[in-house]
Structure formats: C-alpha cells, structure tokens
Amino acid sequence: MSTQPVQRATAEYQIQLPVFEGPFDLLLHLIRENQVDIYDIPIAEITAQYLDYLHAMEEMDMEIASSFLVMAATLLAIKAKMLLPLPPMTEEEEVEDARSALVQDLLEYIRFKEAASAMHELQIEHSRRIARPNEQELYLNLFSAENPLIGKTLADLQNAFQQVLSKAAARGAVILSIEREQVTLRDKLDQLYQLIMQHPSGVAFSEAFSSSSSKMELVVSFLALLELVRQRVIHVSQGGVFSDIYLYPGDLSRYDRNAAF
C-alpha cells in the first residue's frame, strides 16, 4: 500500500497522514478503507498495510508509541497462526478463529469510541447553556415568616371584595358594565350576499371587510365569506401572484343563510 505524499517545507516536514490516537484507530481506518467486514478481516492484507503506515511514520521521524508496535506484533502473530497447519480434530471440536479475540477487542473499542463521541456532543451542548440558580433559599427573604393567607377561604375573599364594592358605591364611584359586542354570522352572510348582488362585475376582497369596525366583526365577516364560497354563491379570483383578490357572483340561487347552523 502506498502512503500519502509528504511535502517538504523550507525547514520542516508537513505531515499529511491521518491522525490516529492509538493502534485501534489505525486498524479501524484500514478496515473501513478496504470496506471489509469486521468479522472477516483479511489479516494478510491488513497486516501489510498496517506495517506500511508504521514505516511511513518512521521515515517522517515521528515518535511511534509502543502500543502501535504491539498491535503490529499481534497482527503478525495472528497471520502466522493462520498460516500454520491445524492439528487433527474430532468432529465435535470446532476450529477457533485466530482473529476472534482481535474482533472482540475492536468491537469493544468501537463501543467506547461511540460513547465518548456522544458524551463529547453532550459536553458541547451543555457548554452552550448557562444555568440560572433556582434554590428555595434565594426567595425565602422575599416573604414574611408567616403566610398571611393561612386559614382564609374563597368565601373570605368574596366577602372582602364585596366590602370594597360597597365602599365604592358609598363614595359615589361609577361601576361600569361592558356589554358583549353582538355580531352574528347570519347578519354577515346577508351583508356579503347583498354586496355581491350589487356588484355583478366583481368586488375587491378588502371591500368585503370595509364595514367591520372590530376584530370580532372581521373574524365573523371572514367566516361568512368562507361559507358563501363553500356554497358556491361567491367565486374568488386572483390575476397573479401578490395581485388583488376579487370576489365574483356565482350561483346566487344556492344562497342559504341557515346552512352553516
């Protein structure tokens, strides 16, 4: 296997090999690069490529840790064991794969790598957050030692509020009552029906809401318009994107002010 090129700078080498934290990283890189099944490692080929990487590191004056050399020795031992003839075995005995221990170590290493990666992602996510202290002791000084509402019921609060109203009436205070706005869907259906009858050539969409003076009336007017479109009493048309929307008479005979109820 050929290693990646090394460029010489003016005073030092620029290393372009992948960064491997340990021998298992290099071994996994070779397995994935060759697109082989981790349970069926071609030991001869992988061993040769692994040794090529170690030789390339030596030529670049890189310090090679003993763990890389131990892995190289392990691969060579497995390769040698697979080349040796097997001793005679009975039918009940199974041949042990010399690669099985290495495969188990690789699988365990992958699990630890994935767990470490997941924890690293959690650490990054946690570093983006700032926790706000929320201990009970931080708020105790804001309240008195005794709860002033202990023993009070809803009836007590009602009586207290009734006394407030009585005192206000005695002072001549004006108590206003706000009546709910009465806007009916039937009235809006009739208004839109009359509007479309008066404009057989069409009317602008905004004109259908020109008489509405409140949010409630606008909503009811829009519901009435949808109902008339559903009845096909009104047709809606738009000449182009972002252009004005117009309403045109449809089948006026289909109008039913009670259909929506």
C-alpha positions in Angstrom: 0.0 0.0 0.0 1.4 3.4 -0.9 1.3 6.1 1.7 0.1 9.6 1.2 2.7 12.1 -0.2 4.9 14.1 2.2 5.6 17.7 1.2 8.9 19.3 2.3 8.8 22.8 3.6 11.8 25.1 3.9 12.7 24.0 7.4 10.4 21.1 8.4 8.1 18.3 7.2 4.4 18.8 6.7 2.7 15.6 7.6 -0.4 14.7 5.7 -1.2 11.3 7.1 -4.5 10.8 9.1 -4.2 11.4 12.8 -4.6 8.2 14.9 -5.0 8.4 18.6 -4.0 4.8 19.0 -3.3 1.5 17.2 -7.0 0.6 17.1 -7.8 3.9 15.3 -5.3 2.9 12.6 -6.6 -0.6 12.4 -10.2 0.6 12.0 -9.1 3.1 9.4 -7.6 0.3 7.3 -10.7 -1.9 7.7 -13.1 0.8 6.7 -10.8 2.0 3.9 -10.8 -1.5 2.4 -14.6 -1.8 3.0 -14.3 -5.2 4.6 -16.5 -7.0 7.2 -15.0 -6.5 10.7 -15.9 -10.2 11.4 -13.9 -11.4 8.4 -10.7 -9.3 8.4 -8.2 -10.2 5.7 -5.3 -10.4 8.1 -2.5 -10.7 5.5 -3.6 -7.6 3.6 -4.4 -5.5 6.7 -1.1 -6.5 8.3 0.9 -5.4 5.3 -0.9 -2.1 5.1 -0.5 -1.5 8.9 3.3 -2.1 8.6 3.4 0.3 5.6 1.9 3.0 7.8 4.4 2.3 10.6 7.3 2.5 8.1 6.0 5.8 6.8 5.8 7.2 10.3 9.4 6.2 10.9 10.6 7.9 7.7 8.9 11.1 8.9 10.8 11.0 12.2 7.5 10.6 14.1 7.7 9.1 17.6 5.9 5.7 17.4 4.3 4.6 20.6 4.9 1.1 21.8 1.2 0.3 21.5 1.4 0.7 17.7 4.3 -1.8 17.7 2.4 -4.2 20.0 -0.5 -4.1 17.5 1.8 -4.9 14.7 3.2 -7.8 16.6 -0.3 -9.0 17.3 -1.3 -8.9 13.7 1.9 -10.8 12.7 1.2 -13.4 15.3 -2.4 -13.9 14.0 -1.1 -14.1 10.5 1.5 -16.7 11.4 -1.1 -18.7 13.4 -3.5 -18.8 10.4 -0.6 -20.0 8.1 0.3 -22.9 10.4 -1.4 -26.3 9.6 -4.2 -27.2 12.0 -3.8 -30.2 14.3 -6.1 -33.2 13.8 -9.5 -32.5 15.4 -12.6 -34.6 16.1 -16.0 -33.8 14.5 -17.3 -32.4 17.8 -14.5 -29.9 18.2 -14.7 -26.5 16.5 -11.9 -24.6 14.9 -11.2 -21.4 16.8 -10.7 -18.4 14.5 -7.4 -16.8 15.3 -9.0 -13.4 14.6 -11.8 -13.7 17.1 -10.0 -12.1 20.1 -9.0 -9.2 17.9 -12.5 -8.7 16.5 -14.0 -8.6 20.0 -11.4 -6.0 21.1 -12.2 -3.9 18.0 -16.0 -4.1 18.7 -15.4 -3.1 22.4 -13.2 -0.3 21.2 -15.9 1.0 18.8 -18.5 1.0 21.6 -16.2 3.1 23.8 -15.4 5.4 20.9 -19.1 6.0 20.2 -19.9 6.5 23.9 -17.0 9.0 24.1 -18.3 10.8 21.0 -21.8 11.0 22.4 -20.5 12.4 25.7 -18.4 14.9 23.9 -21.5 16.1 22.0 -23.4 16.4 25.3 -20.5 18.4 26.7 -20.6 20.8 23.8 -24.3 21.2 24.1 -24.1 21.8 27.9 -21.3 24.4 27.4 -23.8 26.5 25.3 -26.2 26.8 28.3 -26.0 29.0 31.4 -27.9 27.6 34.3 -29.8 30.0 36.5 -29.7 29.3 40.2 -33.1 28.4 41.5 -32.7 27.3 45.1 -35.5 27.9 47.5 -33.2 29.8 49.9 -32.8 32.6 47.3 -36.5 33.5 47.7 -37.2 33.0 51.4 -36.1 36.5 52.3 -38.8 38.0 50.0 -41.6 36.6 52.2 -42.6 37.1 55.8 -42.1 34.2 58.2 -45.9 33.7 58.4 -48.2 33.2 55.5 -51.0 35.9 55.8 -53.4 33.8 53.8 -53.3 30.8 56.1 -56.8 29.9 57.2 -58.5 32.1 54.6 -61.1 30.6 52.2 -62.7 31.7 48.9 -65.7 32.9 50.8 -63.5 35.2 52.9 -62.0 36.7 49.7 -65.6 37.2 48.3 -66.7 39.0 51.4 -63.6 41.2 51.3 -64.3 42.2 47.7 -68.0 42.8 48.4 -66.9 45.3 51.1 -64.7 47.1 48.6 -67.7 47.4 46.2 -69.9 48.7 49.0 -67.4 51.4 50.0 -67.0 52.4 46.3 -70.8 52.7 45.9 -71.0 54.8 49.1 -68.4 57.2 47.7 -70.4 57.6 44.5 -68.0 55.6 42.4 -69.3 54.7 38.9 -69.3 51.0 38.3 -69.3 50.3 34.6 -70.6 47.2 32.9 -69.3 46.3 29.5 -71.7 44.7 27.1 -70.5 42.0 24.8 -70.5 43.0 21.1 -73.2 41.3 19.2 -72.1 40.2 15.8 -74.0 37.3 14.2 -72.9 35.1 11.3 -76.3 35.3 9.7 -76.1 39.1 9.5 -72.7 39.0 7.9 -73.9 36.4 5.4 -76.8 38.7 4.4 -74.4 41.7 4.1 -72.0 39.9 1.8 -74.8 38.4 -0.3 -76.2 41.9 -0.8 -72.8 43.3 -1.6 -72.1 40.6 -4.3 -75.5 41.2 -5.8 -74.8 44.9 -6.1 -71.5 44.3 -7.9 -72.1 41.7 -10.6 -68.8 42.6 -12.3 -66.9 41.8 -9.1 -65.7 43.5 -5.9 -62.3 43.7 -4.2 -61.6 41.4 -1.4 -60.9 44.2 1.0 -64.3 45.8 0.2 -66.0 42.8 1.9 -64.5 44.0 5.3 -64.7 47.7 4.9 -67.7 48.0 7.2 -66.1 45.9 10.0 -65.0 48.0 13.0 -63.6 45.4 15.4 -61.5 42.3 15.4 -64.6 40.2 16.3 -66.5 41.6 13.3 -63.6 41.0 10.9 -63.4 37.4 12.0 -67.1 36.8 11.6 -67.1 38.5 8.2 -64.3 36.2 7.1 -66.2 33.1 8.3 -69.3 34.4 6.4 -67.1 34.8 3.2 -65.8 31.2 3.5 -69.4 29.9 3.9 -70.5 31.7 0.8 -67.5 30.3 -1.1 -68.4 26.8 0.1 -72.0 27.3 -1.1 -70.6 28.5 -4.5 -72.5 31.7 -4.1 -69.2 33.6 -4.4 -66.2 32.8 -6.7 -62.7 34.1 -5.7 -60.2 35.0 -8.4 -56.6 36.4 -8.4 -54.9 37.7 -11.6 -51.4 36.9 -10.5 -49.0 36.4 -7.5 -49.4 39.2 -5.0 -52.1 40.9 -7.1 -55.5 41.9 -5.7 -58.1 39.3 -4.9 -61.6 39.8 -6.3 -65.0 38.3 -5.5 -67.5 37.5 -8.2 -71.1 36.3 -8.1 -71.5 32.5 -8.5 -74.8 30.7 -8.3 -76.8 33.1 -6.3 -79.8 30.7 -6.1 -77.7 28.4 -3.8 -77.6 31.0 -1.1 -78.8 29.6 2.3 -78.3 31.8 5.4 -79.1 28.8 7.7 -76.7 26.2 6.1 -73.9 27.0 8.5 -76.1 26.2 11.5 
